[in-house]
């Protein structure tokens, strides 16, 4: 999706939107990260749902997708994988009323930034933590109290230290922004002294 939504992913996103138009859903993962300001590539489309995946299989198949097992569907036309993730019921309001973001030339329903940050911290992989840093560097606006509550829920469920990791990632983003600004200022000074 670098430099604009890649044609194949974009085509698959539109097909998902058409297939699931009768249910509550929102894009999560890389598509949501892209929509919230960090323009990075992704190879699949992750979709958050509350309905049982089995009940959505027929909708996806009628929409032109092939069931690959588990949570995975394939768009045979583009080769792009679509994963359906069942999200906790408490997130249902965010699927019923997702944020609408323009991706290239069309509107896409995505989860709000608070839910995205909490999901990234729950996943805890290196690329998810990199997404949290990059979103903060792009001055993502979100309700910090809501994120804090959801991170507290994750800690209560056994993800010890998640709030501390989140705070460390926010600080790292601030540090990287300061370092970037300092380097740019030094470059300007160096460019000015060469004249």
LONUVO-986184 format. One line per 8 residues: number of its first residue (from 0); their letters; for each residue z, y, x of C-alpha. Coordinates in Angstrom, 2 decimals, decimal comma. Last residue first. Layout:
<midrens>
NUM = A = Z Y X; ...
</midrens>
This chain:
<midrens>
194 = XXXXXXXX = 0,57 28,72 26,92; 2,35 25,58 28,19; 5,79 26,95 27,30; 4,95 27,02 23,59; 3,92 23,35 23,51; 7,16 22,37 25,24; 9,21 24,41 22,78; 7,33 22,87 19,85
186 = XXXXXXXX = 7,83 19,38 21,29; 11,54 20,05 21,75; 11,78 21,15 18,12; 9,96 18,01 16,97; 12,27 15,82 19,07; 15,36 17,53 17,62; 14,03 17,07 14,07; 13,39 13,36 14,68
178 = XXXXXXXX = 16,84 12,89 16,19; 18,48 14,62 13,22; 16,44 12,49 10,77; 17,36 9,31 12,68; 21,02 10,26 12,61; 20,93 10,95 8,86; 19,22 7,59 8,24; 21,82 5,85 10,42
170 = XXXXXXXX = 24,58 7,48 8,41; 23,08 6,17 5,16; 22,77 2,70 6,71; 26,44 2,79 7,80; 27,50 3,80 4,28; 25,57 0,86 2,84; 27,11 -1,55 5,37; 30,61 -0,29 4,45
162 = XXXXXXXX = 29,84 -0,70 0,77; 28,56 -4,26 1,36; 31,66 -5,25 3,34; 32,36 -8,43 1,42; 29,59 -9,74 -0,81; 31,93 -12,04 -2,77; 31,49 -11,09 -6,44; 34,10 -8,34 -6,10
154 = XXXXXXXX = 32,05 -6,92 -3,23; 28,92 -6,91 -5,40; 30,83 -5,18 -8,22; 32,04 -2,55 -5,71; 28,39 -2,05 -4,71; 27,56 -1,48 -8,37; 30,37 1,06 -8,74; 29,33 2,88 -5,54
146 = XXXXXXXX = 25,71 3,02 -6,68; 26,83 4,55 -9,98; 29,02 7,08 -8,21; 26,18 8,04 -5,83; 23,85 8,95 -8,71; 20,45 9,12 -7,03; 18,02 11,44 -5,28; 16,00 9,89 -2,45
138 = XXXXXXXX = 15,90 12,31 0,46; 12,94 10,66 2,22; 15,25 9,62 5,05; 17,46 7,98 2,42; 14,53 5,87 1,22; 13,77 4,93 4,84; 17,32 3,75 5,50; 17,54 1,71 2,28
130 = XXXXXXXX = 14,09 0,20 2,97; 15,19 -0,78 6,50; 18,18 -2,55 4,92; 15,81 -4,48 2,69; 13,57 -5,33 5,66; 16,53 -6,71 7,58; 17,67 -8,87 4,68; 20,73 -7,88 2,66
122 = XXXXXXXX = 19,44 -9,02 -0,73; 22,50 -7,46 -2,37; 21,97 -4,22 -0,46; 18,37 -4,03 -1,65; 19,46 -4,77 -5,23; 22,09 -2,01 -5,10; 19,57 0,48 -3,69; 16,98 -0,40 -6,35
114 = XXXXXXXX = 19,55 -0,17 -9,14; 20,55 3,32 -8,03; 16,89 4,35 -7,53; 15,91 3,57 -11,12; 13,86 0,45 -11,81; 10,11 0,88 -12,08; 7,62 1,24 -14,95; 4,16 2,12 -13,53
106 = XXXXXXXX = 1,96 5,05 -14,45; -1,61 5,10 -13,11; -3,78 6,98 -10,59; -2,09 6,43 -7,23; 1,26 5,17 -8,32; 2,67 7,54 -10,94; 6,26 6,71 -11,72; 7,90 5,90 -15,05
98 = XXXXXXXX = 11,58 5,17 -14,86; 12,58 2,17 -16,91; 13,92 2,39 -20,48; 14,27 -1,20 -21,74; 14,40 -2,50 -18,18; 17,07 -0,01 -17,18; 19,00 -0,75 -20,37; 18,92 -4,48 -19,48
90 = XXXXXXXX = 20,74 -3,94 -16,16; 24,05 -5,21 -17,56; 22,20 -8,40 -18,50; 21,91 -9,41 -14,85; 18,35 -9,56 -13,48; 15,96 -12,48 -13,87; 13,36 -12,11 -11,17; 9,67 -12,72 -11,90
82 = XXXXXXXX = 7,60 -13,10 -8,72; 3,94 -12,10 -8,73; 1,69 -13,36 -5,93; -1,58 -11,62 -5,11; -4,70 -13,77 -4,59; -6,81 -11,10 -6,29; -8,60 -13,01 -9,08; -6,26 -15,99 -8,96
74 = XXXXXXXX = -3,25 -13,75 -9,77; -0,51 -16,16 -8,84; 2,82 -16,72 -10,55; 6,18 -17,46 -9,00; 9,67 -17,72 -10,48; 9,98 -21,49 -10,10; 6,53 -23,00 -9,98; 3,00 -21,73 -9,24
66 = XXXXXXXX = 2,03 -20,63 -12,76; -1,49 -19,17 -12,82; -1,98 -15,63 -14,03; -4,74 -14,39 -16,37; -2,70 -12,45 -18,92; -2,60 -15,50 -21,19; -0,88 -17,28 -18,29; 1,63 -14,45 -17,90
58 = XXXXXXXX = 2,42 -14,39 -21,60; 2,75 -18,20 -21,69; 5,12 -18,15 -18,73; 7,34 -15,46 -20,22; 9,63 -17,85 -22,15; 10,13 -19,99 -19,05; 11,28 -16,94 -17,10; 14,20 -16,46 -19,49
50 = XXXXXXXX = 14,29 -12,86 -20,69; 16,14 -10,25 -18,62; 13,21 -9,22 -16,41; 12,71 -7,59 -13,01; 9,20 -7,85 -11,57; 8,26 -8,35 -7,93; 4,65 -7,69 -6,94; 3,43 -9,21 -3,70
42 = XXXXXXXX = 2,10 -8,34 -0,27; 3,84 -5,01 0,20; 2,89 -2,02 2,29; 5,11 0,98 2,83; 5,07 4,39 1,19; 8,77 5,15 0,94; 8,91 7,60 -1,96; 10,49 6,04 -5,02
34 = XXXXXXXX = 7,23 4,44 -6,17; 6,80 2,66 -2,82; 10,33 1,25 -2,99; 9,67 0,23 -6,61; 6,48 -1,65 -5,60; 8,28 -3,19 -2,62; 11,09 -4,70 -4,67; 11,42 -3,97 -8,39
26 = XXXXXXXX = 8,86 -3,42 -11,14; 10,30 -3,06 -14,61; 10,59 -5,34 -17,63; 11,32 -5,36 -21,36; 8,83 -7,46 -23,31; 5,66 -6,90 -25,39; 3,64 -5,22 -22,60; 4,22 -8,18 -20,29
18 = XXXXXXXX = 0,59 -9,32 -19,82; -0,84 -5,78 -19,74; 1,68 -4,51 -17,22; 1,21 -7,64 -15,12; -2,59 -7,10 -15,14; -2,15 -3,45 -14,05; 0,12 -4,54 -11,21; -2,47 -7,15 -10,16
10 = XXXXXXXX = -5,22 -4,52 -9,92; -2,95 -2,23 -7,92; -2,01 -5,05 -5,56; -5,71 -5,84 -4,99; -6,77 -2,20 -4,56; -4,07 -1,32 -2,07; -1,91 1,46 -3,41; -2,54 4,49 -1,28
2 = XXX = -2,44 5,20 2,44; -0,13 2,25 3,04; 0,00 0,00 0,00
</midrens>
